[in-house]
Amino acid sequence: MATTYTKGTIPPSFIALMAEVQNVVVLTGSGISAESGIPTFREAQTGLWAKYDPTELATPKAFRDNPKLVWDWYSWRRKLIAKASPNPGHLALAQLEDVFPSFQLITQNIDGLHARAGSKNIIELHGNIFRSKCSDQNHQVDYRVADDHVPPRCPLCQSLCRPDVIWFGEPLPQAALSESVEHAKNCDLFFSIGTSSVVQPAASLVDIAQRGGAIIIEINISSTVLTTLVDYSIRGESGIILPQLLSSISGGFSV
Ligand code: BV8
């Protein structure tokens, strides 16, 4: 049964808990990038895109039916993300990587902000918006490739280029998924940060960690389907909570 902490209260018991853990796994979702100005996945997209449902656009069928619309949606998102910067939540996670003997970051996000914040151990479950590939042969293609088609065509096989991300209905990269499952199975502490825990199979990592005996901490501005199942649910912005956690851990003990 979760103990819920409202914003600004990192309980002293956390510090004692953090001093004992060896293997930490963090799963992030689009909520951790919200304070960088990037709309979360299920929030109404702004302006031009407000009328589209992301779960409808992020599909192979949408790309087959209207490749230009889907390509333009990703171009719009890529421009928005390129202008954004990692926020204190991303930066705190990058520093937490060095506090624990073993720390694995797993993200559902495609924005690349964890790497820009300095995190090194990152598994991107759903790909990366700054990588593109062709639809027929998965050739890696630079999305800026000079081509007056929209979407551009692959210079090698002429098939349409698409973002190198995992769409709904597409399998996750096998290596990334199995590595994430192994880390979840063997960790002592699992953070679920800024995710509604709806999208599968990413969301199942929490259950795998809990069955493996890990303590589960959720950080979110609102409750989720997980909240009643986790050990601790900290309510608040990850860009505020994570730096607090970092400073209370660094102040409380150093490994
Ligand atoms: C697959 C890339 C099978 C594209 C994304 C059971 C098992 C397996 C599959 C399924 C299943 N049930 C259903 C499925 C199908 C489907 C699925 O999960 N559907 C959902 C809608 C029910 N899953 C799939 O299709 C997956 N593939 O299963 O393939 C297969 C196997 C073999 C052969 C063929 C097929 C693929 C899923 C991946 C989809 N791609 N992204 C793109 O981004 O354009 S998912 C997308 O959702 C993003 O990656 C996003 O990160 C992710 C998860 O969403 P959230 O991050 O949680 O975002 P959301 O807006 O929901 O929530 C934000 C949260 O942040 C909120 O809770 C909010 O309160 C909080 N928040 C906001 N601000 C802050 C904050 N928290 C803290 N601080 C803040 N400041």
Residues whose N, C-alpha, C, O or C-beta is under 5 A from the ligand:
A	BS01	BV8	G29 S30 G31 A34 E35 T40 F41 R42 E43 A58 Q108 N109 I110 H126 V165 I166 W167 F168 G169 E170 P171 L172 G194 T195 S196 S197 V198 V199 Q200 P201 I219 N220 I221 S222 G236 E237 S238
